[in-house]
Amino acid sequence: MNVEYSSIGVVHSPFHQRAGTPIQPSRAKGARGEVEVFQEYADGLNDLEGFSHIILLCHLHHSTDYRLKVVPFLDTELRGLFATRAPNRPNPIGLSVVDLVSVDGNIVKIRNMDFLDGTPVLDIKPYVGEFDSRTEVRFGWLEAARARTNVADDRFK
Ligand SMILES: C[S@@+](CC[C@H](N)C(=O)[O-])C[C@H]1O[C@@H](n2cnc3c(N)ncnc32)[C@H](O)[C@@H]1O
């Protein structure tokens, strides 16, 4: 099935190239940016400001050809793509939980982000601990991963 979505907004970010951009919000060291939600969707931001974090679903528009086995940023071995958060994917959707700073009209200010400037936004959802957080978890290959990098290199061109 082919699925077609239209973006609801765009990310404004201090990051302009993939290499050097944080690999996840948890490693973004407070990087600030904003989501400009297109006016036609702005009413949908009502009541969002009460949440401390939001889930951003974005189209990783600079992603290129994917491979089904990749060496993730935090490892040195090939791993199955779907066991990683690598940006080059059959459907290059990025999912990030970011800090919500403020909502002013159609502008959502955020902190701790890992998206490039100009990234199209597909959806915004509130992060809810009860729904989205688990206590008994396993982290697969990441439990043994030694790499400690905070930012991307150019392995995913
Ligand atoms: C490892 S991905 C993780 C994205 C998201 N947090 C996730 O887990 O789905 C983050 C990296 O994707 C790359 N990236 C960010 N925005 C992008 C975009 N619009 N197009 C292509 N690559 C992007 C950057 O190199 C960044 O370091």
The ligand as a Tripos MOL2 file, in Angstrom:
@<TRIPOS>MOLECULE
LIG
   27    29     1     0     0
SMALL
NO_CHARGES

@<TRIPOS>ATOM
      1 C1         20.0770    8.5390   14.5530 C.3       1 LIG1
      2 S1         18.8050    9.6000   13.8820 S.3       1 LIG1
      3 C2         17.6080    9.4600   15.1660 C.3       1 LIG1
      4 C3         16.3590   10.2190   14.8600 C.3       1 LIG1
      5 C4         15.2360    9.9530   15.8620 C.3       1 LIG1
      6 N1         15.5850   10.3770   17.1990 N.3       1 LIG1
      7 C5         14.8640    8.4910   15.8440 C.2       1 LIG1
      8 O1         15.3220    7.7460   16.7110 O.co2     1 LIG1
      9 O2         14.1200    8.0900   14.9550 O.co2     1 LIG1
     10 C6         19.4710   11.1920   14.1740 C.3       1 LIG1
     11 C7         20.4290   11.5750   13.0870 C.3       1 LIG1
     12 O3         19.6920   11.6640   11.8700 O.3       1 LIG1
     13 C8         20.2490   12.6310   11.0300 C.3       1 LIG1
     14 N2         19.1610   13.5250   10.6260 N.ar      1 LIG1
     15 C9         18.5080   14.4480   11.3650 C.ar      1 LIG1
     16 N3         17.5830   15.0790   10.6390 N.ar      1 LIG1
     17 C10        17.6190   14.5160    9.4020 C.ar      1 LIG1
     18 C11        16.9090   14.7290    8.1920 C.ar      1 LIG1
     19 N4         15.9350   15.6410    8.0890 N.pl3     1 LIG1
     20 N5         17.2280   13.9660    7.1180 N.ar      1 LIG1
     21 C12        18.1940   13.0440    7.2060 C.ar      1 LIG1
     22 N6         18.9240   12.8000    8.3070 N.ar      1 LIG1
     23 C13        18.6290   13.5320    9.3990 C.ar      1 LIG1
     24 C14        21.3400   13.3500   11.8260 C.3       1 LIG1
     25 O4         22.6020   12.8630   11.4030 O.3       1 LIG1
     26 C15        21.0610   12.9310   13.2620 C.3       1 LIG1
     27 O5         22.2660   12.8390   13.9940 O.3       1 LIG1
@<TRIPOS>BOND
     1     1     2 1
     2     2     3 1
     3     2    10 1
     4     3     4 1
     5     4     5 1
     6     5     6 1
     7     5     7 1
     8     7     8 2
     9     7     9 1
    10    10    11 1
    11    11    12 1
    12    11    26 1
    13    12    13 1
    14    13    14 1
    15    13    24 1
    16    14    15 ar
    17    14    23 ar
    18    15    16 ar
    19    16    17 ar
    20    17    18 ar
    21    17    23 ar
    22    18    19 1
    23    18    20 ar
    24    20    21 ar
    25    21    22 ar
    26    22    23 ar
    27    24    25 1
    28    24    26 1
    29    26    27 1
@<TRIPOS>SUBSTRUCTURE
     1 LIG1         1 GROUP 0 **** ****
